[in-house]
Amino acid sequence: MRGAVAILVAFCVVAANGAARAEVLSSAPAGFVVSHEVVVDAGRDAVFDAAVGDIGRWWSSDHTIGGDAARLSIDPRPMGCFCEMLGDDNGVVHMTVSFVNRDVIVRLTGGLGPLGLMGVAGNMTWEFFDADDGGTRVKWTYAVGGYLDGGLDVIAGPVDYVISEALERMKAHVETGDPDNAALSVSSD
């Protein structure tokens, strides 16, 4: 358990660097919900492919166990793995795909990152819509419930920041090929 607390503290410290703009839909000691949207200047099929198939190219290495986002992958089928390979047949199941409808929705179940070390359950939904301007509106919602000594509401802000940063990095990856130049201007829903 000592390791879980250390990872949570590190997660919160890294995420807090931008937490001033983080907003949470709802939060209580037993759980929280965060939701963000962006419009990506590309068609739904390209955005879906990049979000799911290129996660190792746009996810921040700062928010991985092994420090290398290139080791992340999502197998987009029911019971598929959002996994991080650590080498020598070692790895982490971050979340499990519980629903997929290509170019429309992906639902991931589990505790992302350090939440996987806690007594929580979570559902993260990635939705892809046609935007009015011809691009793709992408909405991510993450609902987490369970138990954490001191309450889950304490970590809602840092988790919200990581989710918003990831969504903005995905957008930058699709539009420019460079997720490191993400604007970090994701809007909360």
C-alpha positions, 0 to 999 in steps of 0.5 A: 500500500505504501507504493500506491500512496507514493504513486498517488502523491506523484500523480497529484503533484504532476497534475497539479501544475495545471490544475487551476483550470481544471473543472469537475462536473460533480464530486463527493467523497464516494466519487466524481465525474469529469467531462471534456470536449474538443473539436478536432479538424479531421473526420471521425474515422481519422480521429477515432483511429488516432485516439485509439490506435495511436495512443502511444504517440500522443499520451504524455509519458509523464502519466505512465508507469514506465515513463514511455508512452510509446509502450501504451496500446488499446485493443479496440474490441470488447475485453480488449486491453488498454495496456502498458508494456514494461518489458520482459513480459511485464506490463500493466492493464490500465483499463479494459474495453467494455464497449466499442462502436467504431468511429462512434464510441469506446468505453473503458472500464477500470481505474486509470493510473493510480486509481487502479491501486485503489478500491474504485470502479470507473467508466471512461467513455470516448464519444465521436460526433460530426461537428458543425464545421466538418470536423469531429467533436470528441467528448470524454467522460470519466465517472469514478466511484468507490473508496479512498481514505479521505474521499475521492473528491480530493483527487478529482481535480488532478484526475480531471487535469490529466484527462483534459491534458490527454484530450488536448494532446490527442487533438494536437497529434491529429491536427499537427502531428505534435502532441507536445504543442497542445493548447491545453484549452479543453472545455469542461462539459 
